[in-house]
């Protein structure tokens, strides 16, 4: 290209390039979390491990597509100014896969909210509706993009701005509702036991972190796209969005190992895989209703205290035992006053 025809891409593809670099680093963090999960919880159910593995693989495919999009635009089409105006197949595939991962992550988290309190089923139902609605709008947007010959300049059209903002708004609302509901349910539980309070604080910490990360990222995409869609300032947070969702999802599952030291003491003397044991009436004068928080489905762990990977923790300050097995997927905290010492049960 002649010097007089040089094009400055620093405010467009230059910004997007550095966003792709950051997203690649974040994917490395996702891989580390995945390694911790698969090495630390080998007895989790195959369905959960397949789900986690699939999310990590999809995020890896998104990272590869991001790199390929820059290779296509800046290397293969070097010197072709008109090529910069057309969105490549790789960037379009990356975009649709990113929102697919986001939708799956939100539905998974909605299921956790449902397990916490099934009586308020309309809250997780709202989260699922918003997640699916945002995905539907994305599909409509893609159809319109192909009808408009995939031109970057078309992103500034009124209809594309509206659809993109609508998608970002619904997705952000889903994450805010999920985080708020989970924090409310967890913080509403009161206990006089120090270990239980610390347990709740740990869950709250990871819940809030997850909500803040993904909500801020999506709101940033929404604002930057609404201001100037053709400048591509919205691409860096977009490249990081799927990483935040997958990272926080796997990190939430990995909190089980971080919470184990709080439970691994003399009080940790009972393991159970029986749901009926959790529902069993104890000789109690003061018994609180159960608080449930799911960090993963059924895990086929051995029913011994030395089990390295309990999938679900259950505090039962009561006097009930059972040797039957069932596939419980909740954290169950229950307080009661009995004649025996406090017991802490890990349900796997």
PyMOL commands that set and color helices and strands:
alter all, ss='L'
color gray80, all
select helices_A, chain A and resi 3-5+13-40+46-76+81-85+89-116+118-147+152-156+158-187+194-227+229-231+235-263+275-279
alter helices_A, ss='H'
color red, helices_A
select strands_A, chain A and resi 270-272+291-292+314-317+332-335+344-347
alter strands_A, ss='S'
color yellow, strands_A
deselect
rebuild
show_as cartoon
